Amino acid sequence: MTDLETYLLGTWQLTREIIDHRGDHLHLVGSAEVERSTEGALCYFERATLESDVTTLEFTRTYLFHPTGAASASVEFDDGSRFFELDLQNGRCRVRHLCDQDLYLGLILTTSDGWYMRWRCRGPQKNYVATTYLSRRAAVVTAESIP
């Protein structure tokens, strides 16, 4: 990875599987859009539908990626609090985040056509693995876009 901004910018197809070791198995399907903000950060916004055995919910999430190098960024939640430091110079990055008593251990991998995130969360009230696949959304071809 030599250019994190160019790699992330654009629209992504998103799928996520969450396996709660207390019994729940959830699926999330949607999309993510990464755009440059006026402050220079990359704004990651995902919109998806979360499905379980008992319910379906609409879901959104926003992160801010503040570039710190050609292949690295400081990632924050949308409220400005720190999430993790990302360095994809080698195409992969292990990260950790402590949220009160919950420890999140993450692995982020990139490929030529997408990226993969796996989070393992353990704490007094949590015990799950969330695996997310993001792939480039194909461009829509219309009659107006054909020369």
N, C-alpha and C positions, 0 to 999 in steps of 0.2 A: 504494500500500500504506500503510495507516494503522495496522494492528494485526497485527504479525508473529505474536504468540502465537496469536491467534484463527485466523489463516490457517493456521498449521502444525499446530495440534492436531488429532488424529484419525488415521484410517487411510487409507493411500494404496496404490493399485495401482502397481507399479513395473516398468518395463522398461528394460533397459540394453543398449546395443550397444558392444562394444569392438573397435576396429579397430587391430590392432598392425601397424605398417608393416613389420614383419619377416615378416609372413605370416599370423598368427593372426587369426581373426574369431570373436568370442565373443558369446553372447547370455545375458542374465541376466533371469529373470522371477520376480517375487515380490511382497512387500508391505513397507510401512514403517508403523510406528506412532510417533506423536509424542505423548508424555505429559509432564505437568508433574512434575518430581521434587520430593522433599521439600525440597531446597535451593533451589528456585525456578528451576532451569534447565529447559529443554525437552530431554527425552531422545528422540533420534531412533534407532530401532532397525529395521534392515531384515533380512529373512530372504528368501533367494532361492535359486533353482537356476541354476547356471552351466553352460552347455552349450557344448562345442566339438566339433570333428570327431572327437575321440578320447575324450572323457570327459564325465561329468556330475558336478558337485560341489554339495553344499549349502554355502551361504555366509551369513554374518551380518556385520553391521557396526553400530557404535554411535557416535554423535556427541552432544555436549552443546552446546546453543545457550544461551548466557548473555545474556539481553536487556540491551542497552545503551541502548535508546531504543525509541520506538513501532514503528519498522520496521527495527531493527538488532539485531545480536547478535554476540558474540564466539564463534566456533565452535571447539570443542576435540575432540580424539580422546578415546576413553573412558579413556585413561590420564592425562588432564588436560593433555597437551601441546597447544600452540597449533596450530590449523589455518589459519584465516583470519578476517578481519573481514567481516561481511555487513551491507550496507545496501541494503534494498529499497524505500526511500522512493519511488523512481521506477519500481518494478516490475522493475528489472534491476540487476545488480551484476557488475562484473569483479573477480576476485580472483586472487591468486597465492600459491603456497606453495613454499618451497624445502626439499627433503628430501635432505640430504646433497648429492649432485651432480645430483639430479633436480629440474627446474623444472616445476611444475604451474601452468598458466594456465587459469583457469576463467571461465565465463560462466553466470550464474544468472538466469533469467527467470521471472516469474509471470504467470499468466492467471487468469481467473475460476474455472476448474475444475481447475487444476493448475500444476505448475512443471516447469522444464526445467533440467538442468545439463549443461554440456559442459566436459570437462577435456582439455586437450592436455598430455601429459607427454613431456618430452625429457630425456635424460641419457645417460651412458655405457652403461647397460644397458637403457634404456627409450626407446620411440618409439611412442606410441599415442594414440588419441583415444577417450575414453569419453563416451557420450551417454546421459543418463538422463532418462526421462519419468516423472513422478509425477502420477497423476490420482486424484481422490476416489473411494474405493471406495463403490459404491452400498450403501445400507442394506438389510439383509435384512428382508423383510416376512414375519412369521409370523402365524398365526391369533390368537396372544395379543396381538400389537401392534396389532390392528385394534380400534377402540373399538366 
